[in-house]
Amino acid sequence: MKYQREFWTWFERNATRFRDVEVPEKESLLDELQEALHCYCPHLWFETGRADDGTNELIISAEGDRSYFSAVRTLVAAAPKVPGWRFIAFKPGCGFEFDTVYEGVTFSPKATWFLPLRSKSDPLSLGVRVGYAHFDQAREQIFATGTFIMLECALGELALAESVQHIEVVALPSSPESSGYLPLPELSNWLQGAVSDEELKANPLRGPA
């Protein structure tokens, strides 16, 4: 418990300085907060801002790396009550009503489709094949990283890591529905069991989950 106490003791002393980071010294403030967090665990990151109810929020994240999820949980569980602040473990999901841009490529959930996948060797491992009409094979890694960012934003860091074990990106077939694809905004329902076992068996995962 020593190191998390040290972080929160430091944060309590400095909380008022981080209430509004939209100031000229914004970058130095954020760097200072990140440095303090890395003293606890160098594999954790954060987001901060003000919620609609006026409460300041500090979100602690492992950037989807499950090896450090316990460090996130431990730190947030040890958080003290700081007036005007709310502390959150893992990036929360915000739904599918957004667009985001990564490396010049636009990722729009409303214009994206996915194919449900299940591993033959491990039926409990679920995956998704994400199809894009504007997919560029030469930029596959950019599409892969952008897809992860989009899914993490839509579902939330913890839900994505615990529910989806495999993600691949491809060019969208000319007739996605007849190829078994579903609109990406239906992903949450599928992960909650809305898709039947028969559908999943019809789309086995190729390769490791």
GUPATI-121539 format. One line per 5 residues: number of its first residue (from 1); their letters; for each residue x, y, z of N, C-alpha, C, CB. Coordinates in nm, 2 decimals. Atoms other than C-alpha are relative to their C-alpha. Last residue first. Glycine has a CB too. Layout:
// GUPATI-121539
NUM> A> X:Y:Z:X:Y:Z:X:Y:Z:X:Y:Z; ...
//
This chain:
// GUPATI-121539
209> APGRL> 0.09:-0.11:-0.06:-0.76:-1.57:-3.07:0.09:0.09:0.08:-0.11:-0.06:0.08; 0.02:0.00:-0.14:-0.52:-1.77:-3.29:-0.08:0.12:0.05:0.14:0.01:0.06; -0.12:-0.03:-0.07:-0.58:-1.82:-3.66:-0.03:0.01:0.15:0.06:0.13:-0.05; -0.11:0.05:0.07:-0.91:-1.80:-3.85:0.13:0.04:0.07:0.01:0.04:-0.15; -0.11:-0.09:0.00:-1.20:-1.74:-3.61:0.12:-0.08:-0.07:0.05:0.04:0.14
204> PNAKL> -0.11:0.04:-0.09:-1.50:-1.95:-3.69:0.12:0.10:-0.02:0.04:-0.14:-0.03; -0.10:-0.10:0.02:-1.80:-1.76:-3.86:0.12:-0.03:0.09:-0.04:0.14:0.01; -0.01:-0.02:0.14:-2.08:-2.02:-3.90:0.12:0.10:-0.04:-0.13:0.06:-0.05; -0.06:0.12:0.06:-2.02:-2.13:-3.55:0.02:0.01:-0.15:-0.08:-0.13:0.04; -0.15:0.00:-0.03:-2.08:-1.78:-3.43:0.07:-0.12:-0.06:0.02:0.01:0.15
199> EEDSV> -0.06:-0.11:0.08:-2.42:-1.76:-3.61:0.15:0.00:0.02:-0.06:0.14:0.03; 0.00:0.05:0.14:-2.53:-2.10:-3.47:0.07:0.10:-0.08:-0.14:-0.02:-0.04; -0.11:0.09:0.02:-2.42:-1.99:-3.12:0.01:-0.04:-0.14:-0.01:-0.12:0.10; 0.01:0.14:-0.04:-2.67:-1.71:-3.14:0.13:-0.07:-0.02:-0.11:-0.06:-0.08; -0.02:0.08:0.11:-2.59:-1.34:-3.14:0.00:-0.14:0.04:0.14:0.04:-0.08
194> AGQLW> 0.12:-0.01:0.09:-2.75:-1.13:-2.87:0.02:-0.08:-0.13:-0.01:0.15:-0.04; 0.06:0.13:0.03:-2.50:-1.27:-2.61:-0.12:0.01:-0.10:-0.05:-0.06:0.12; 0.09:0.04:-0.11:-2.39:-0.95:-2.44:-0.08:-0.13:-0.03:-0.09:0.11:0.03; -0.08:0.04:-0.12:-2.10:-0.92:-2.68:-0.08:-0.04:0.12:0.09:0.11:0.03; -0.06:0.13:0.03:-2.35:-0.92:-2.97:0.09:-0.05:0.11:0.09:0.02:-0.13
189> NSLEP> 0.10:0.10:-0.01:-2.55:-0.64:-2.81:0.06:-0.14:-0.03:-0.12:0.03:-0.09; 0.03:0.02:-0.14:-2.24:-0.43:-2.76:-0.10:-0.11:0.02:-0.05:0.14:0.06; -0.10:0.09:-0.07:-2.13:-0.49:-3.12:-0.03:-0.02:0.15:0.14:0.07:-0.01; 0.07:0.12:-0.06:-2.46:-0.36:-3.27:0.10:-0.09:0.08:-0.06:-0.08:-0.11; 0.07:-0.04:-0.12:-2.30:-0.01:-3.32:-0.08:-0.12:0.06:-0.10:0.11:-0.04
184> LPLYG> -0.09:-0.01:-0.12:-2.05:-0.18:-3.56:-0.08:0.04:0.12:0.11:0.09:-0.02; -0.04:-0.13:-0.03:-2.32:-0.27:-3.82:0.08:0.01:0.13:-0.12:0.10:0.00; 0.10:-0.07:-0.07:-2.32:-0.65:-3.87:0.05:0.15:0.02:-0.03:-0.06:0.14; -0.04:-0.11:-0.08:-2.13:-0.86:-4.12:-0.12:0.07:0.06:0.08:0.10:-0.09; 0.00:0.02:-0.14:-2.24:-1.20:-4.23:0.04:0.11:0.09:0.08:-0.12:0.03
179> SSEPS> -0.12:0.06:-0.04:-2.14:-1.18:-4.59:0.01:-0.03:0.15:0.12:0.08:-0.05; 0.00:0.14:0.05:-2.49:-1.11:-4.71:0.12:-0.08:0.04:-0.02:0.00:-0.15; 0.11:0.08:-0.07:-2.49:-0.81:-4.48:0.00:-0.14:-0.04:-0.13:0.07:-0.02; -0.04:0.05:-0.14:-2.15:-0.69:-4.60:-0.11:-0.08:0.07:0.03:0.12:0.08; 0.13:0.02:-0.07:-2.24:-0.67:-4.97:0.02:-0.06:0.14:-0.09:-0.10:-0.09
174> SPLAV> 0.10:-0.08:0.07:-1.94:-0.52:-5.15:-0.14:-0.01:0.06:0.00:-0.03:-0.14; 0.05:0.07:0.12:-1.71:-0.68:-4.88:-0.11:0.10:-0.07:-0.07:-0.13:0.03; 0.14:0.04:-0.02:-1.54:-0.43:-4.64:-0.05:-0.07:-0.13:-0.09:0.12:0.03; 0.08:-0.08:0.09:-1.16:-0.43:-4.67:-0.15:-0.05:0.01:0.05:0.00:-0.15; 0.01:0.04:0.14:-1.01:-0.59:-4.37:-0.08:0.10:-0.08:-0.06:-0.14:-0.01
169> VEIHQ> 0.06:-0.10:0.08:-0.91:-0.53:-4.00:0.01:-0.04:-0.15:0.07:0.14:0.02; -0.06:-0.01:0.12:-0.85:-0.79:-3.73:-0.07:0.10:-0.09:0.02:-0.14:-0.07; 0.05:-0.11:0.09:-0.93:-0.79:-3.36:0.08:-0.01:-0.13:0.01:0.14:0.06; -0.07:0.00:0.14:-0.89:-1.09:-3.13:-0.07:0.11:-0.08:-0.01:-0.14:-0.07; -0.14:0.05:0.00:-0.96:-1.14:-2.76:0.07:0.01:-0.13:-0.01:-0.14:0.05
164> VSEAL> -0.05:0.02:0.14:-1.27:-0.92:-2.73:0.14:-0.04:0.01:-0.02:0.12:-0.09; 0.10:0.07:0.08:-1.47:-0.93:-2.40:0.05:-0.04:-0.14:-0.12:0.10:-0.02; 0.06:0.12:-0.05:-1.23:-0.86:-2.12:-0.09:-0.08:-0.09:-0.08:0.03:0.13; -0.11:0.09:-0.04:-1.00:-0.61:-2.29:-0.06:-0.13:0.04:0.09:0.06:0.11; -0.07:0.05:0.12:-1.29:-0.43:-2.46:0.10:-0.11:0.03:0.07:0.11:-0.08
159> ALEGL> 0.09:0.09:0.08:-1.50:-0.41:-2.15:0.07:-0.05:-0.12:-0.13:0.08:-0.03; 0.02:0.13:-0.07:-1.21:-0.28:-1.94:-0.08:-0.09:-0.08:-0.05:0.02:0.14; -0.13:0.07:-0.01:-1.10:0.00:-2.18:-0.02:-0.14:0.06:0.10:0.08:0.08; -0.07:-0.02:-0.13:-1.45:0.12:-2.26:0.12:-0.09:0.01:-0.10:-0.02:0.12; 0.04:0.10:-0.10:-1.69:0.00:-2.53:0.05:0.03:0.14:0.05:-0.13:-0.05
154> ACELM> 0.14:0.04:0.01:-1.69:0.30:-2.78:-0.04:-0.09:0.12:-0.03:-0.07:-0.13; 0.08:-0.12:-0.03:-1.36:0.46:-2.69:-0.15:-0.04:0.01:0.02:0.11:-0.10; -0.02:-0.03:-0.14:-1.18:0.12:-2.67:-0.09:0.12:0.04:0.15:0.03:0.03; 0.08:0.10:-0.08:-1.34:0.02:-3.00:0.02:0.03:0.15:0.05:-0.14:-0.03; 0.14:-0.02:0.02:-1.22:0.34:-3.17:-0.08:-0.09:0.09:-0.04:-0.02:-0.15
149> IFTGT> 0.04:-0.13:-0.06:-0.87:0.33:-3.03:-0.15:0.02:0.00:0.08:0.11:-0.06; -0.01:0.02:-0.14:-0.84:-0.04:-3.13:-0.04:0.12:0.08:0.15:-0.04:0.04; 0.11:0.08:-0.03:-0.96:0.04:-3.48:0.00:-0.03:0.15:0.00:-0.14:-0.07; 0.11:-0.08:-0.01:-0.71:0.32:-3.51:-0.13:-0.07:0.04:-0.03:0.07:-0.13; -0.01:-0.08:-0.12:-0.43:0.08:-3.42:-0.12:0.09:0.02:0.13:0.09:-0.01
144> AFIQE> 0.01:0.09:-0.11:-0.54:-0.18:-3.68:0.00:0.09:0.13:0.12:-0.10:0.00; 0.13:0.04:-0.02:-0.61:0.08:-3.94:-0.02:-0.08:0.12:-0.06:-0.07:-0.13; 0.07:-0.12:-0.04:-0.27:0.24:-3.90:-0.15:-0.04:0.03:0.01:0.11:-0.10; -0.03:-0.02:-0.14:-0.12:-0.11:-3.91:-0.07:0.12:0.05:0.16:0.01:0.02; 0.07:0.09:-0.09:-0.30:-0.18:-4.23:0.03:0.02:0.14:0.04:-0.15:-0.04
139> RAQDF> 0.00:-0.07:-0.13:-0.18:0.13:-4.41:-0.07:-0.09:0.10:-0.08:0.13:-0.01; -0.13:-0.06:-0.03:-0.07:-0.04:-4.73:0.01:0.07:0.13:0.04:0.10:-0.11; -0.09:0.11:-0.05:-0.38:-0.25:-4.72:0.14:0.05:0.03:0.01:-0.11:-0.11; -0.12:0.00:0.08:-0.60:0.06:-4.75:0.10:-0.10:0.06:0.07:0.15:0.00; -0.12:0.07:-0.05:-0.95:0.03:-4.61:0.11:0.00:-0.10:-0.03:-0.15:0.03
134> HAYGV> -0.11:-0.07:0.04:-1.20:0.29:-4.73:0.13:-0.06:0.04:0.00:0.15:0.05; 0.02:-0.03:0.14:-1.51:0.07:-4.72:0.13:0.07:-0.06:-0.12:0.08:-0.03; 0.01:-0.14:0.03:-1.39:-0.06:-4.38:-0.01:0.01:-0.16:0.12:0.08:0.05; -0.01:-0.03:0.14:-1.44:-0.40:-4.23:-0.02:0.15:-0.03:-0.10:-0.08:-0.08; 0.06:-0.13:0.02:-1.37:-0.51:-3.87:0.03:0.05:-0.14:0.06:0.11:0.10
129> RVGLS> -0.06:-0.04:0.12:-1.32:-0.88:-3.81:-0.07:0.13:-0.04:-0.01:-0.11:-0.11; 0.07:-0.08:0.10:-1.41:-0.93:-3.45:0.09:0.02:-0.12:-0.06:0.13:0.06; -0.08:-0.09:0.08:-1.30:-1.19:-3.19:-0.09:0.08:-0.10:0.11:-0.07:-0.08; 0.08:-0.07:0.10:-1.44:-1.40:-2.91:0.09:0.10:-0.07:-0.12:0.08:0.06; -0.07:-0.12:0.05:-1.25:-1.65:-2.71:-0.08:0.06:-0.11:0.14:-0.05:-0.04
124> LPDSK> 0.03:-0.11:-0.08:-1.49:-1.88:-2.52:0.07:0.13:-0.04:0.03:-0.03:0.14; 0.14:-0.06:0.03:-1.50:-2.13:-2.80:-0.03:0.12:0.08:-0.10:-0.10:0.02; 0.05:-0.06:-0.13:-1.12:-2.19:-2.75:-0.13:0.07:-0.03:0.11:0.09:0.06; -0.07:0.07:-0.11:-0.97:-2.42:-3.03:-0.05:0.05:0.14:0.15:0.03:-0.01; 0.03:0.14:0.00:-1.23:-2.32:-3.29:0.06:-0.07:0.12:0.05:-0.06:-0.13
119> SRLPL> -0.11:0.09:0.02:-1.20:-1.95:-3.19:-0.05:-0.15:0.00:0.11:0.02:0.10; -0.03:0.08:-0.12:-1.51:-1.74:-3.23:0.11:-0.10:-0.04:-0.13:-0.07:0.05; -0.09:0.12:0.02:-1.57:-1.46:-3.48:0.01:-0.07:0.14:0.14:0.05:-0.04; -0.02:0.08:-0.13:-1.84:-1.20:-3.53:0.09:-0.12:-0.03:-0.13:-0.04:0.06; 0.04:0.14:0.01:-1.79:-0.99:-3.85:0.03:-0.07:0.13:0.07:-0.07:-0.12
114> FWTAK> -0.08:0.11:-0.06:-1.79:-0.62:-3.81:-0.05:-0.14:-0.02:0.02:0.03:0.15; 0.07:0.13:-0.02:-1.91:-0.31:-4.00:0.10:-0.10:0.07:-0.05:-0.06:-0.13; -0.09:0.12:-0.01:-1.81:0.05:-4.00:-0.08:-0.12:0.03:0.10:0.03:0.11; -0.03:0.04:0.14:-1.99:0.37:-4.12:0.08:-0.13:0.00:0.07:0.11:-0.07; 0.13:0.01:0.08:-2.17:0.44:-3.79:0.02:-0.05:-0.14:-0.07:0.14:0.00
109> PSFTV> 0.08:0.12:-0.03:-1.85:0.36:-3.60:-0.12:-0.02:-0.08:-0.04:0.00:0.15; 0.14:-0.03:-0.04:-1.66:0.63:-3.78:-0.08:-0.12:0.03:-0.07:0.09:-0.12; 0.07:0.12:-0.05:-1.28:0.61:-3.80:-0.14:0.04:0.05:0.09:-0.08:0.11; 0.12:-0.02:-0.08:-1.12:0.88:-4.01:-0.06:-0.13:0.03:-0.10:0.09:-0.07; 0.11:0.09:0.04:-0.76:0.82:-4.13:-0.12:0.02:0.10:0.05:-0.15:0.00
104> GEYVT> 0.06:-0.04:0.12:-0.50:1.10:-4.11:-0.12:-0.08:-0.05:0.10:0.01:-0.10; -0.10:-0.01:0.11:-0.28:0.93:-3.86:-0.07:0.03:-0.13:0.07:-0.14:-0.01; -0.13:0.05:-0.04:-0.58:0.86:-3.63:0.09:0.00:-0.12:-0.01:-0.14:0.07; -0.10:0.00:0.11:-0.91:1.06:-3.67:0.13:-0.05:0.06:0.02:0.14:-0.06; -0.13:-0.04:-0.05:-1.22:1.00:-3.45:0.10:-0.01:-0.12:0.05:-0.09:0.12
99> DFEFG> -0.10:0.03:0.10:-1.59:1.00:-3.52:0.14:0.03:0.06:-0.02:0.08:-0.13; -0.11:-0.08:0.02:-1.86:0.97:-3.26:0.08:-0.03:-0.12:0.09:0.00:0.13; 0.03:-0.12:0.07:-2.19:0.82:-3.17:0.11:0.10:0.00:-0.13:0.07:0.07; -0.05:0.00:0.14:-2.08:0.47:-3.09:-0.03:0.13:-0.08:-0.06:-0.12:-0.07; 0.09:0.03:0.10:-2.10:0.46:-2.71:0.06:0.02:-0.14:-0.13:0.09:0.01
94> CGPKF> 0.09:-0.11:0.03:-1.89:0.65:-2.46:-0.10:-0.03:-0.11:0.09:0.12:-0.04; 0.05:0.00:0.14:-1.71:0.37:-2.29:-0.09:0.12:-0.02:-0.07:-0.13:-0.03; 0.14:0.05:0.02:-1.52:0.44:-1.97:-0.04:0.00:-0.15:-0.09:0.09:0.08; 0.08:-0.09:0.09:-1.14:0.46:-1.96:-0.14:-0.05:-0.02:0.08:0.02:-0.14; 0.01:0.03:0.14:-1.01:0.25:-1.67:-0.09:0.10:-0.08:-0.06:-0.14:-0.02
89> AIFRW> -0.09:0.11:0.04:-1.05:0.30:-1.29:-0.04:-0.03:-0.15:0.00:-0.12:0.09; 0.06:0.10:0.08:-1.22:0.64:-1.22:0.11:-0.10:-0.04:-0.07:0.06:-0.12; -0.11:0.08:0.05:-1.14:0.90:-0.95:-0.06:-0.13:-0.07:0.10:-0.04:0.11; 0.05:0.14:0.01:-1.39:1.18:-0.89:0.11:-0.08:-0.07:-0.14:-0.01:-0.08; -0.07:0.10:0.09:-1.28:1.52:-0.76:-0.07:-0.14:0.00:0.15:-0.02:0.04
84> GPVKP> 0.00:-0.05:0.14:-1.45:1.83:-0.62:0.06:-0.10:-0.10:0.07:0.13:-0.01; 0.12:-0.09:0.04:-1.36:1.76:-0.26:0.02:0.04:-0.15:-0.01:0.12:0.09; -0.05:-0.13:0.02:-1.09:1.48:-0.24:-0.11:0.09:-0.05:0.12:0.00:-0.10; 0.11:-0.09:0.04:-1.21:1.16:-0.08:0.07:0.14:-0.01:-0.12:0.00:0.10; 0.07:-0.06:-0.11:-0.90:0.93:-0.07:-0.12:0.09:-0.06:0.09:0.09:0.08
79> AAAVL> 0.02:-0.14:0.01:-0.81:0.69:-0.35:-0.07:0.06:0.12:-0.07:0.03:-0.13; -0.06:-0.07:-0.11:-0.69:0.35:-0.24:-0.02:0.15:0.00:0.15:-0.03:0.00; 0.06:0.05:-0.12:-0.93:0.16:-0.46:0.05:0.07:0.12:0.02:-0.15:0.02; 0.13:-0.06:-0.01:-0.81:0.37:-0.75:-0.07:-0.04:0.13:-0.09:-0.03:-0.12; -0.02:-0.14:-0.02:-0.45:0.26:-0.70:-0.14:0.07:0.02:0.07:0.06:-0.12
74> TRVAS> -0.05:-0.03:-0.13:-0.53:-0.10:-0.65:0.02:0.14:0.03:0.14:-0.07:0.01; 0.10:0.02:-0.10:-0.76:-0.12:-0.95:0.05:0.03:0.14:-0.05:-0.15:0.00; 0.10:-0.10:0.01:-0.51:0.04:-1.18:-0.10:-0.02:0.11:-0.07:-0.01:-0.14; -0.07:-0.12:-0.05:-0.22:-0.18:-1.06:-0.10:0.11:-0.01:0.12:0.04:-0.08; 0.01:0.01:-0.15:-0.45:-0.49:-1.10:0.06:0.13:0.06:0.08:-0.12:0.05
69> FYSRD> 0.14:-0.03:-0.04:-0.51:-0.39:-1.47:0.00:0.00:0.16:-0.10:-0.09:-0.05; -0.01:-0.11:-0.10:-0.13:-0.38:-1.53:-0.14:0.04:0.05:0.07:0.12:-0.06; -0.11:0.03:-0.10:-0.08:-0.71:-1.72:0.00:0.10:0.12:0.13:0.00:-0.06; 0.06:0.07:-0.11:-0.42:-0.64:-1.89:0.10:-0.04:0.11:-0.07:-0.13:-0.05; -0.10:0.11:-0.03:-0.26:-0.38:-2.12:-0.05:-0.07:0.13:0.14:0.06:0.02
64> GEASI> 0.05:0.13:0.05:-0.56:-0.18:-2.25:0.09:-0.12:0.03:-0.01:0.01:-0.15; 0.00:0.00:0.15:-0.39:0.16:-2.21:-0.03:-0.14:-0.06:0.14:0.04:-0.05; -0.12:0.09:0.03:-0.33:0.08:-1.84:0.01:-0.01:-0.15:-0.02:-0.14:0.06; 0.00:0.10:0.11:-0.56:0.37:-1.75:0.13:-0.08:-0.01:-0.04:0.07:-0.13; -0.13:0.07:0.00:-0.64:0.60:-1.45:-0.01:-0.12:-0.10:0.04:-0.06:0.14
59> ILENT> 0.02:0.13:0.05:-0.92:0.85:-1.51:0.14:-0.07:-0.01:-0.07:-0.01:-0.14; -0.14:0.05:0.03:-0.90:1.17:-1.30:-0.02:-0.15:-0.04:0.10:0.01:0.12; -0.02:0.15:0.00:-1.23:1.35:-1.30:0.14:-0.03:-0.04:-0.10:-0.06:-0.11; -0.12:0.03:0.07:-1.32:1.71:-1.19:0.02:-0.15:0.00:0.12:0.07:0.06; -0.10:0.07:-0.07:-1.68:1.75:-1.10:0.12:-0.03:-0.08:-0.06:-0.14:0.06
54> GDDAR> -0.10:-0.10:-0.06:-1.88:2.02:-1.27:0.11:-0.07:0.08:-0.07:0.09:0.09; 0.05:-0.05:-0.13:-2.18:1.80:-1.34:0.09:0.09:0.08:-0.04:-0.13:0.09; 0.11:-0.09:0.02:-2.09:1.78:-1.71:-0.06:0.05:0.13:-0.11:-0.07:-0.08; 0.13:0.06:0.05:-1.76:1.63:-1.62:-0.11:0.10:-0.01:-0.04:-0.12:0.10; 0.11:-0.04:-0.09:-1.43:1.83:-1.59:-0.13:-0.06:-0.06:-0.02:0.15:0.01
49> GTEFW> 0.09:-0.11:0.06:-1.11:1.69:-1.73:-0.12:0.02:0.09:-0.05:-0.05:-0.14; 0.06:-0.09:-0.10:-0.83:1.44:-1.67:-0.09:0.10:-0.07:0.10:0.06:0.09; 0.07:-0.11:0.07:-0.69:1.14:-1.86:-0.07:0.08:0.11:-0.11:-0.06:-0.10; 0.12:-0.06:-0.06:-0.43:0.91:-1.71:-0.06:0.09:-0.10:0.04:0.08:0.12; 0.02:-0.13:0.07:-0.15:0.67:-1.79:-0.13:0.06:0.06:0.00:-0.01:-0.15
44> LHPCY> 0.13:-0.06:-0.01:-0.01:0.36:-1.62:0.00:0.14:-0.06:-0.05:0.00:0.15; 0.08:0.05:0.11:0.29:0.15:-1.72:-0.14:0.05:0.00:0.00:-0.15:0.00; -0.04:-0.06:0.13:0.55:0.33:-1.51:-0.08:-0.04:-0.12:0.15:-0.02:-0.03; -0.01:0.10:0.10:0.37:0.24:-1.19:0.03:0.06:-0.13:-0.13:-0.09:0.00; 0.08:0.11:-0.06:0.37:0.44:-0.86:0.01:-0.12:-0.10:-0.15:0.04:0.01
39> CHLAE> -0.07:0.04:-0.12:0.65:0.68:-0.97:-0.07:-0.12:0.07:0.01:0.11:0.10; -0.10:0.10:0.04:0.48:0.67:-1.31:0.09:-0.03:0.12:0.09:0.06:-0.11; 0.07:0.13:0.03:0.18:0.85:-1.16:0.10:-0.11:-0.03:-0.11:0.01:-0.11; 0.04:0.05:-0.13:0.40:1.13:-1.02:-0.07:-0.14:-0.01:-0.10:0.10:0.07; -0.12:0.04:-0.07:0.56:1.17:-1.36:-0.03:-0.06:0.14:0.10:0.12:0.02
34> QLEDL> -0.04:0.13:0.06:0.22:1.18:-1.53:0.13:-0.06:0.07:0.03:0.01:-0.15; 0.09:0.10:-0.04:0.10:1.45:-1.30:0.04:-0.14:-0.05:-0.14:0.03:-0.04; -0.03:0.02:-0.14:0.41:1.66:-1.36:-0.09:-0.11:0.06:-0.02:0.13:0.08; -0.12:0.08:-0.01:0.38:1.61:-1.73:0.03:-0.03:0.14:0.12:0.08:-0.07; 0.03:0.14:0.04:0.02:1.72:-1.72:0.12:-0.08:0.01:-0.06:0.00:-0.14
29> LSEKE> 0.09:0.06:-0.10:0.11:2.04:-1.53:-0.03:-0.15:-0.02:-0.13:0.08:0.02; -0.08:0.03:-0.12:0.40:2.11:-1.76:-0.08:-0.06:0.11:0.07:0.13:0.04; -0.08:0.11:0.03:0.17:2.08:-2.06:0.09:-0.04:0.12:0.09:0.02:-0.12; 0.07:0.13:0.01:-0.10:2.30:-1.92:0.10:-0.12:-0.02:-0.10:0.01:-0.11; -0.09:0.10:-0.05:0.13:2.59:-1.82:-0.06:-0.14:0.00:0.05:0.03:0.14
24> PVEVD> -0.13:0.00:0.08:-0.06:2.84:-2.04:0.09:-0.11:0.04:0.06:0.13:0.02; -0.08:-0.12:-0.03:-0.39:2.73:-1.87:0.13:-0.01:-0.08:0.03:0.01:0.15; 0.01:-0.08:0.13:-0.66:2.48:-1.97:0.07:0.13:0.03:-0.15:0.02:-0.04; -0.13:0.01:0.07:-0.54:2.25:-1.68:0.00:0.08:-0.14:0.03:-0.15:-0.03; 0.02:-0.06:0.13:-0.82:2.37:-1.45:0.14:-0.01:-0.07:-0.05:0.14:0.01
19> RFRTA> 0.14:-0.02:0.02:-0.86:2.17:-1.13:-0.03:0.06:-0.14:-0.06:0.09:0.11; 0.05:0.08:0.12:-0.51:2.04:-1.15:-0.15:0.02:-0.03:0.04:-0.14:0.02; -0.07:-0.04:0.12:-0.35:2.30:-0.92:-0.05:-0.07:-0.13:0.15:-0.03:0.02; 0.06:-0.13:0.05:-0.62:2.25:-0.66:0.07:0.05:-0.12:0.01:0.11:0.11; 0.13:0.02:0.07:-0.53:1.88:-0.63:-0.05:0.13:-0.06:-0.10:-0.06:0.09
14> NREFW> -0.01:-0.07:0.12:-0.16:1.94:-0.54:-0.13:0.01:-0.08:0.10:-0.05:-0.09; -0.07:-0.13:-0.02:-0.14:1.84:-0.18:-0.01:0.09:-0.12:0.15:-0.03:0.03; 0.08:-0.09:-0.09:-0.41:1.58:-0.23:0.07:0.13:0.02:-0.02:-0.07:0.14; 0.11:-0.06:0.08:-0.22:1.44:-0.53:-0.08:0.09:0.09:-0.09:-0.11:-0.06; -0.05:-0.10:0.09:0.11:1.40:-0.34:-0.12:0.07:-0.07:0.09:-0.06:-0.10
9> TWFER> -0.04:-0.11:-0.09:-0.07:1.21:-0.06:0.05:0.12:-0.08:0.11:-0.05:0.10; 0.12:-0.08:-0.04:-0.25:1.01:-0.33:0.03:0.11:0.10:-0.10:-0.10:0.07; 0.06:-0.07:0.11:0.08:0.91:-0.49:-0.12:0.08:0.04:-0.05:-0.10:-0.11; -0.09:-0.11:0.04:0.25:0.82:-0.17:-0.06:0.09:-0.11:0.14:-0.05:-0.03; 0.02:-0.11:-0.10:-0.04:0.62:-0.05:0.08:0.12:-0.03:0.03:-0.05:0.14
4> QYKM> 0.13:-0.07:0.04:-0.03:0.42:-0.38:-0.03:0.11:0.10:-0.11:-0.10:0.00; -0.02:-0.08:0.12:0.34:0.35:-0.31:-0.13:0.07:-0.05:0.05:-0.08:-0.12; -0.08:-0.12:-0.02:0.30:0.23:0.05:0.00:0.09:-0.13:0.14:-0.04:0.02; 0.08:-0.12:0.00:0.00:0.00:0.00:0.09:0.13:0.00:-0.09:0.00:0.12
//
